[in-house]
Structures are given as structure tokens and as C-alpha cells.
Amino acid sequence: MQIYLPIAEVSVNAFLLLGLGGIVGILSGMFGVGGGFLMTPLLFFIGIPPAVAVATEANQIVASSFSGVLAHFKRRTVDLKMGLVLLIGGLIGAAIGVQVFTILREMGQVDLLVKLCYVVFLGVIGGLMFFESLRAIRRSKKPSAVPERKKHGLVHALPFKMKFRTSGLYISVIPPIIVGLFVGVLAAIMGVGGGFIMVPAMIYILGMPTKVVIGTSLFQIIFVTAFTTLLHATTNYTVDMALAVLLLIGGVIGAQIGTRIGVKLKAEQLRILLSIMVIAVCAKLALDLLIEPSELFSLGSGGHS
């Protein structure tokens, strides 16, 4: 069933959008990520303009993240205090990111910027997560090797310390705020919840236990992406509600399925699966950027098939 999306100015199959929303919802529940790192490029691939994809995808992230976080609340695997500290930085970062997005859109450079950001960040984060996950799996196979957690580091040396009982941490609030701010900027410019950066940052920088990371990440993502959507809708007018609703319905259903799947997998397995998916999306985007000039040349040289 084809439907016309007025803001995006394209016609797409409604069932395709529902399916994409469902797939990304499953990933959200499994990995604790909003899913935008995958959905936004997928929207590019089916012809949705990057500016519209970025602004609209935030709606679907809110829905799938909310659905996923409910399941984590039931298991008491959400650190609300840490989530609120991350949220402070996230809201500030989102406001900055939307302003940057608006300026670049007026200059006509936003589409290229979004795609380049995806290639760079997905490549770096995917690679780091992959190798770290491999090391974690090797350590888990050695019975004599006990995984070491850094007891003291920069997060412990900085001022303004706060106790996070659910995570079992007593650290400075400065690193969580900086992590949140960085993720907020990415949410606005790239149309992502930022979970693909938030999750490893919470584990390796803040030292949070893996069992509370996913739920806490989803909690923060809900509010940052909702705020980002509101700013994009009122500033850039690039939110396509028809597209958002279809992605939202699929995302809510998929998140419940993904949460159940995630419980049955080990933390190391989840991380390596997520890293492989991040690298695959990065490779596809990089390939599209490399082959685009030849496609444009063939289109402009008379339309030969």
C-alpha cells in the first residue's frame, strides 16, 4: 500500500515502513539503543531526504525506547538518578545540535554532513566495541581470569561527586553530563538516540554495571529525542507525522520482542552483535558516498539506461 509523505515529498510502501519500525524496535529492546543509527540510514536508502529522516526518526526512537524502558523498570534495572544527570547534559546538547543543524540546512550542507557523521562515528564506535567485546569473550572463557574493574580513575578524581546506589557508584557528575551533552548534539544532527555511544560510554567511562546500562540508556534517550523532535518541528519544520506514526507503531511492537530476546543473551554477546551491525551500516553508507558521483553523472548525461 503506497502512501504519500507530504514533508518528505515521496511515496513509499506503508508495510515497508511498519517493518522497518519493527526491526529497529527489536534492536532497541535488545541493545538499549534508540535504533536511530540504523533506521535513519535505512530511510536514506528508501528515498527519504536526510533532513526529514533525521527530524522524524526521533519520534520512532521515543516510542520504541519508552516501550523498552517499561520492561526494564519492571526488572528494576534502571538507575533513575544517573539517568537524570545524563539527561541534563542531553537536553543542553540537543539544543546546541538543532541550532547547528539549522545553520547547515540554510547553507545547503546538512545532507552531506549527516552522512559523513554517520560514516565517521559508526566506524569508530563499531570498531572499538567489536574489539572490546572480543576481549571480554576471551576473558570470560578463562576460569582463572577475573575481569578487573577500574576502581579509581578520572571519574573518581573530579569534584561534585554523587552517590548512584543502583549502579553502586560514587563518582563526579561532570563526566555523565559531558557524555549526555555529546549524545544530545548527535541526537539533533544525526537523528539518533545516541545509545550506540551512550552504552559503551556508560560501561567503559562511567564504570556502570552492564545490567543497568541498557534500561538507564533508554530512559535518557526518551526525553532527549522527544525534546529534539519538538525543536526540529518548531524550528526546521522537517517532521513528517505520517512517516513518524508508521515507524512508531512498528517500533513499539518490536521493542517488546527485543527486550525478551535480550534477556536470553549474555552481555558480551549483545555487545559484539551490536558492533557488527554498526560496522555493517557504516560500510553501506561509505559505499553510497563513494559511488554517488558516478550515479549523478549518469543521470545528468542524457538518462541512458
Sequence and secondary structure as in RCSB ss.txt:
>XXXX:A:sequence
MQIYLPIAEVSVNAFLLLGLGGIVGILSGMFGVGGGFLMTPLLFFIGIPPAVAVATEANQIVASSFSGVLAHFKR
RTVDLKMGLVLLIGGLIGAAIGVQVFTILREMGQVDLLVKLCYVVFLGVIGGLMFFESLRAIRRSKKPSAVPERK
KHGLVHALPFKMKFRTSGLYISVIPPIIVGLFVGVLAAIMGVGGGFIMVPAMIYILGMPTKVVIGTSLFQIIFVT
AFTTLLHATTNYTVDMALAVLLLIGGVIGAQIGTRIGVKLKAEQLRILLSIMVIAVCAKLALDLLIEPSELFSLG
SGGHS
>XXXX:A:secstr
 EEEETTTTEEEEHHHHHHHHHHHHHHHHHHS  SHHHHHHHHHHTT  HHHHHHHHHHHHHHHHHHHHHHHHHT
T   HHHHHHHHHHHHHHHHHHHHHHHHHHHHT HHHHHHHHHHHHHHHHHHHHHHHHHHHHHHHH TT      
SSSHHHHSSSEEEETTTTEEEESHHHHHHHHHHHHHHHHH    HHHHHHHHHHTS   HHHHHHHHHHHHHHHH
HHHHHHHHHHT    HHHHHHHHHHHHHHHHHHHHHHHTS HHHHHHHHHHHHHHHHHHHHHHHHHHHHHHHHHH
TT   
